[in-house]
Amino acid sequence: MKKVDQLLEWIKKHPAPTANNLQSAGSISGVDRRGFLRNSALGGLSLGMMFDKRPEREMEFITQKVKRESKPSELKITDMRVAVLQGVPFSSPIIRIDTNQGLVGWGEVRDGASANYALMLKSRILGKNPCNVEQIFKQIKQFGGHSRAAGGVCGVEMALWDLAGKAYNVPAYQLLGGKYRDFIRLYADTPEGKDYDEFAKHMVRRRDQGYTFLKMDFGIGMIADTPGMLVGAKNWSVKQQWNDSQPGKMGNYAMTKHPFTRIQVTKKGIDALALHVSKVRDIVGYETPLAADHFGHFDVNTAIQIGKAMEPFRLAWLEDLVPWFYTDQWKQISDAIDTPTLTGEDIFAKEEFIKLIDAKAIDMIHPDLASSGGLLETKKIGDYAEEAGIPMAMHFAGSPICMMANIHCAAATENFVALEHHGVDVDGWEDIVTGMKPIVDKGFVRVPEKPGLGVELNEDVAKKFLKKGATWFAPTDNWNTRDSADRDWS
């Protein structure tokens, strides 16, 4: 057994070459290479005796420290677990997909969505090769829906690209066809203030942070308490646009589609909104693009009136004036005003975007990659819009995991304009991941060159954001078994 001991000692001092260090392995001196071959041969004879002449056990022993990432064709999914983070800036379930070769892929379910949207897909992806991203996406696409219901499919798709990139040792954008740009421009929401002086301070801070594209929140909620501004709003909870737990006498304002509230804005109300935007423009200046977020729930006629009132301020876009699926109403609005119209953050998959684009109903598209289908589907959406001459901005409100998925997609899509960043003011946001520091530099993100998404979860920091009562990547064996037939055709 002396020769076996010699071989083991040699292996400790000379780790076996991997896919990542074959080049450096080739620089081993001729004496060392001859010594390795001699010791391997001699050791092999002894090992044959040691393992009773069972070559498969000899090979397993000799190569036990050899990394196997260099075999993407043999990569298999073995597990999927989640941990729900809170305050990044909202709630975001993080997906971890494990493989038989030790590679880990990270993905993220969209903000505000249930982790179960992803977990129910586990039984559908176990044992599959994650490098076959499009094939797997087509198999699980049927389980995605609009808005948060798409979160599971999109989160899994992100993790698959992370794994595929790591398996082939290339960044995700390269697998999407390459990049059009090295830097991704961000646009930032601007915090409101109790008065314009405070708002101005917030805007100056954004400018000092280097952001060259801004978005503001204003709508009928800000004028709801002033008499003479709104018609028909008294019995609706107008100031609860996002809170569906506080219905008014007429029903749940947050869950009532815009045309059905019958709320109107008076001339006095429209003048007040225009004055607000005018003051904001004076603070921001006209060199910086300034977009407008949601306005509230009102009909097409009011949307057109507000849109016309905003034209002097050259806003980058007016966002989600009516729900995205009212294609004819969007076209009516877009045809009537000169300020660009935009929608799409709640649309799942390319088919519904195609309807809006073909109808020439909007001026810009606004997919959220965590709802629109993930990296490849969003690129397909962008490419289709590009052929129609329509630019693409991207909505995003999650952790750095999801941001990096957006960065790779934005890099690979020609008609990209700007990506939203909702976590600008979240302390410790960038430290949730490792592999890139800083992530945001003066309002831009440099496209990473590391494999996959280019970052890894920093567990020590991420645990500080763990949602109260949530588990940290606990076993999910109860989701291992598929209990239904999935074929949606006969």
N, C-alpha and C positions, 0 to 999 in steps of 0.2 A: 504493500500500500504506500510505499515511500514515493513512488512516481505520481500517485493520485494526489498526495499531499503537495508535491511540487507543482502539479498542474493547478490545484486550487489556489496556491499561493501566487502563482503567475497570473491567474485570472483576477485576483484581488487587485494586483498592481496594474493590470492592463485590461480595463473593461472592454467588453466586446464592442465593435463598431456598430453604430446605429445609423438610421437614415439621415440623421442630422450631423453626424461627424465622420462619415465615410471619407470625406476629403482629408480631414486631419489624420484619419487612420492610415491613409495611404502614405503619410510621411514617416511612419515608423521605420526605423533604420533596418537595413538588410539583416544585421545580426539579430535584432529583435524578432523580425519576421521569421527567420530560420528557427530561432529558439521557440517561437510560438508553434510553428508547424511540428518541430521535433517533439516538444512537450505534449502537444495535442495528440500526436500519433501514439507516443508512449503511454500517455494518460488514457487514450482510448482503449488500448489493450487492457490496461488495468481496470478501466471502468466497465469494460465488457465482462470481466470477472466479477466486479463489484455488484453489477446489476444482473448477474446471471445470464449474460449474453442477450439482453433485451435492448435492441438498438433504440426503440422509441423512448425508453426511459433514460438511456444515455443522452440522447439529443435534448430531451426536456431538461435534464440536469445541467448540461453544458451551456445551454442557451437561456437559462432561467433569468439572467439579467439583461437579455437582449430586448430592446424596445421593439414593438411590432407595429408602430404607427405607419410604417412604410408599406403596409398591405391594405390599401383602401378597399380593394375588391373583396376582402374578407372581413371588413368592419361590420359589426352587428350591434343593434341597440339591445341593451340588457335591462335597463331600468329608467324610470322617470320619476322625479320627486319635485316638490315645490316648497317654497317658503314665501309667505306673503309679507311684503314690506309696506309700511305706512309712512306717509309724509314725504314722498319722493317725486312730486309734491303731493300726490294722492295715494291711494292704495294700488300696489302693483305686485301681482304674483310672479315670482321668478321661477323659471323652469330649469331643472338640471337633468340632462339626458346623459346616461352613462353607456359605455360600450365595452365590448369584450377585449379591446386593446388598451384600455385605460384612458382613452380620450374622453373628455367631458365637453358637452355642448350647452351653451347658455341661451335661454330665450326669455321672453316676458309676455305675460298676458296683459291686455290693455288696461289702462288705469280704470278703476272702478268696476272691473269685471270679476267674476268668480273664478277661482282656481280650478273648479270642477269642469269648466269648459275645456281645460287642457287634460285633466286627469282621465276623463272619459275616453280620450284618444289613446291612452297608454296601451290598451289591449290591441289596438289596431296597428301599432308601430313596433311592438316588441319583436325582436328577431330580424327586423328589416335592416338593410344597409342604408344608413343615413345619407350616403353620397348620392342616392337616387332621389334627389329632393323633389323634382317635379312629379315623378311617379307617385311618391307618398302624398304630396299635396293633392293630387287629383283624387286619391283614394279617401282623403279625410275632408275634402272641400265641402262635401254635402253636410257636414256637421257645423259649418260656419253660418252665421247669420249677420245681419247688419248691426252696426255699432258694437256693443260689448259682446254680443253673442259670437262674434268672429274671433274673440281673443284667444281661444284655445288653439284653433287652426293656425293663426298667425304666429303665436308664441312658439309652437312646435316647429313651424317653418324656419323661424329665426335660428333656433338651436340646430336644425339640420344643416344650414349654411355654415354655422360656426364649426360643426364637426367636419363637414366636407372640406372646408378651407384648411383645417388643422391636419386632416388626413393627407391632403395633397401639398401642404406647406405653402399655401398661397392665401392672400387676403380675399375676403368674400367678393369684393368688387370685381376681382380678376375672373372669377367664375361666372359673373354676370355679363362678361364681354369686355371688361376693361373700364377705364375711367376717363371722363371728360375734363375733370378738374382735380386739383390737388387740395383745394380748400373749400369747405362748405360754409356758406353764409347762413347765419342764424338770424331769426327775428325774435324779439323779446316782448312779452306782455309788459305793460307798464302799470305799476300799482296806482290805485286811485288815492286821492288825498282829500282831506276835509275841506280844502279850498285850493284855489289855483296856485297859490304860493307853495303849498306843500307838494302839489302835483308837479310843479316846476322843478322842485328839488329832486323828486324821483326821476324826472326826465334827464336832468343833468347827471345824475348818478349812472343812468343807463349809457349816456354819451361817454362818460369817463371810463366806463367798462369796455368801451369800444364798439358797442352795437351800432350798426349803420342802417338798421331796418327795425321799425317799431310797430306795435299794434296797441290800440287802446280799446277799452270797454266802455261803451255808453249805449243807452237805450231808454226805453220808456219807463224803466224802473226808477231812474234818477229824477224824473219829473212827476212821478205819480202822486206825491204829497202836495203838489202845488195846484190850487184850484184853477180850472179853466184850461188845463193842458191836455186832458184825455177825455174821450167820450166812451161811456160804457164800461169803464174799468172799475167802478166802485165795488162791484160784487165779485171781482176776481182778485186773487193774491198776486198782483202784478210784480211785486218785489220778490217773489219766490219763484223765479224762472227755473231754478235748478232743484228746488225742494219739492218733491212730489208727495211729501207727508203732510202738507198744509193746504188742503183744498179750501176754496172759498165757497160762497153760497151757490154760485153758478156751476161749480165743478172744480176739477183739479187743473189749475192754470198750467202747471208744469207739464201735464200730460195731455193738454188739449192742443190740437194742431192749429197753427196760426189763423187760418181763415175762419175758424169756427168760434173764436172768441168774440168777433165783431167789434173789437176795440178799435177806435180811431184816434188819431192824434190831431189836435186842433192846429190852426195857423199859429196860435200863441205857443203851442208845444213844439211845433217844428222850428219856429224862430229860436226857442230856447236851446234846442239841440244844436242848431247851426251856430249859435253864439258860443256854445261850449266847444265845438270843434274849432271854431275860429281862434279862440284863446289858446287851445292846445297847439294849433298850427303856429301861432306866434311864438310859443315856447320852443317848439321843435325846430321850426324853420322849414323851408321848402327843399332843402338839399337832401333831407332824410325821408325815404319812403315811410308813409304812415298808413296802416291798414285799420279797418274798423271791425270789431268782433260783433257777436250777436246783438240784436236790437230788442228782442221781445216778440210777443205773439200778436200779430195783426195781419190784416189782409193785403192783397196785391196792390190795391189802390193807394193805401197808406205807404207801402214800401216804395212805390214809384214817387210819391210826393217827397218822402224823406230823401230818396236817392237824388232827386233833382236839387234839393236844398243843399246837398253835400258837394255838388259839382265844383263850386269855386275853390274848394280846398284840396283838390287833386289827390284824393285818397288812393292808396294802392289797390284797395278793393273794399267792397261791402260784403260781409260774410253772412251766409245762412239767413237771408231775409225771409224766406219761406222754407218749409221742409224740402229736402233734396229730391224727393220722388215726385213733386209736382212739376214735371218737365215743362208743360205748356205755360204755367204761371212764371217759371223762371225765364222762359223766352220772352214773355210779355214784359217782364221787368227789364231784362237786358236790352230789349229793343227800344225801351222808352227812356233810358237814362244813359249818360256818357261815362259815369264812374264804373270801372270794371266790377263785375259780379263774380262771386266765388262760392262754391259749396263742395262737399264730398267727404268730410271727416268721419261720417257714420256709414259710408257705403262699403259693402263687402263685395269684392271681386270686380272684375273688369266689365261684366255685362251691363251693369247699371250706369257705369261711367260712359260706356259707349253710347247709350241712349241719349244722355245729356249732350255729348260731343256731337253726335250725328244731327241732333236737332238744333245745333248752334244756340243752345239755351243759356249757356254761361260763358263768361270770358276767360275764366281760369278754373282749374281743378285743384282740389285740396284734400288729397287722400291722407288718412292716418294709417301708416304702414301696419300698425297693430290691429287694424280693422279691415284694411283693403285687401289683405291676402298675403302679406309678408313681402320679402325682398323682390322675388321674381315677378309675382303678380303685379306689384306696384310699378315695377319697371315696365311691364307690358302696358299698364294703364298710361304711364307717362309717354311711352313710345307712340301709342295710338293717338294721344292728344297732340303730340308733336307733329304728326302727319297732318293734323287738322289746323295747325298753327296756333294751338292753345298751350300756354305755359302751365307749369305745375309748381305750386307751393305745397309744403308738407306740414301737416299738423302733428304735434307730438307733445305728450305730457306724462313722461315716465322716468325711469331710472337710466343710468348710463348704459345699461345693457341694451335697452330698446333704442337709445339714441344712436349707438354705434351701428345697429342694423339700418337705421335711417341714413346714417352717413355713407355707408357703402352703396345703398340704393341711389342716393342723391348723386354720388360720384359717377355712377354708371348710367345716369339718365340725362340726356342732352338738354331737355327743356326745363330743367330744375331752376327755381328762382331762389327760394329761401326755406329754411326749416325752423319751425317754432321751437323755442326752449322755454318750458314752463318752470324749470327748477333753478332759475338764476339765483334766487334768494334763499335757497335751502342750504343751511349750514352742513358741510360735510358731504354734499352731493357727489362731488368728483371723487371722493375717497371711497365710495361704494365699490369701485373697481380698481384693479391694478393693471399696469401695462401701458398707461398713457398719462402723462402729466406735463402740463395741464391738458385737460380735454378741450376747454374753451379758452381761446386766446384772442382777446380784443374782438369778440363777436364772430369769430370764425373757428372751425375745427379742421385741423389738418387730417386728411384721409390717412388712416393707419396702414402700415405695410406689413404688420404682423399677421400670421395665419388666422383664418376665420374672421370673427368680428374684431379681433385685435385686443380684447380685454378679458380679464378673469375676475370673478367675483371676489371681493375682499371680505372674507367672512367676518373678521373681527369688527369691521366698521358696519357691514350690512346688518349684523345682528342688532345693532343699536336702533335700526329702523324696523325691526321685526314687529309686526302687528300684535297688539295685546291679545293673548290667548292663542296665537298661531304657533304651529310647530316648525322646527328648523329642519327641512328636508327629511322628514320622517318617512319610514317605509310606507309604500303605497300598494302593497300586494293585493289589497281588495279590489284594485282596478286592473289586475292582470288578465282577467278572463273576459273575453267578449261574449255577450249574451244576446246578440241579435244578428240577423242577416242584414248586410249593408247594401247589397246591390240594388240600385234604384232604377233598374230597367228590366224588362222581361224578354 
